[in-house]
Amino acid sequence: MTTYDEAALRIGYVIVRPSISASQLDIALKPIGEKETEATVTHTLTSLSEDGDSFVKEFAAEFPLERDHWEQAISGRLREVTRR
């Protein structure tokens, strides 16, 4: 984990796949109403090898399809936190 800022509603972490890739994931939340939140997910992925090049290309093709996953995961967590 590289960033955990509860007040700013930001979290970030790094994922290293040895000899394949290194990536940084940043999630920032912003209230946009009484019951709505905007989430910005930034994923920076860097290849570390020729095998990593293939991994990055596949990831780039699939990442836009993960929007529903991110929306459900973040929404679920926000519901848990706001129930407290």
N, C-alpha and C positions, 0 to 999 in steps of 0.2 A: 504494500500500500504506500503510495507516494503522497496522497492528499486525503485528509479527512477533516472537512471544515463544516461542522454542523450548522453554524450560524450563517454561512454563505451558501449552504445547500450544495456542496461540492464534494465529490469523492473521485479519487484517481488511483490507478495502480498499474504496475508493469507486469507483463507476462513474458517469460523467456522460455523458448523451446530450443534447447541447445542444438547448435548446428543447423537450425531451421529458420527461426525468426525471433525478433524481439518486438514487443508491441506495448503501446501505452494506451490505456483506456481512461477517458475522463467523462464523468457524468455531472452535469450541472442542472439544477432544478430552479424554476422561477415561478412563483405564484402569479397566476393571471386572472384571478377572480377568487371569490370566496370558496369555491369548490373545484377549482381547476388549477392544474400545474403544467407548465411547459417543461419538457425534458430535452436536453441537448446531449447526445451521446457522440463523442469523438473517439475514433479508434485509429491510431497511427500504427501501421504495421511495416516493419523493415525486414527484408530477407537477409539471412546470414550465409546463404550458400546457394548453389544451383538447385538443390532440392527445395530450398526455401523459396526460390523464385516461383516454382510451381504451386507451392502452398499459398503464397501471396496472391497469385492470379486466381486460384480457386476461391480464396477468401473474398477477394474483391467482387467476384461474380455473385457470391452467396450473401454477403453482408446486407445488401438492401432488402433481402427477403426475411431478415431477422427483425424487422421493425415490429411485427406483432409480438414477438418474444419479449423485446425490450419494453414495449408498452405494457404488457401484462405483468412482467416482473416488477417494474417500477411502480405501477398502479397498485399492485398487491402489497408491496412494502409500505407505500404511503398510507394505505388503508389501515394496516397494522399499527403504524406509528401514531396516526391520528385518533385511534380508539383508546389510547392510553390516557 
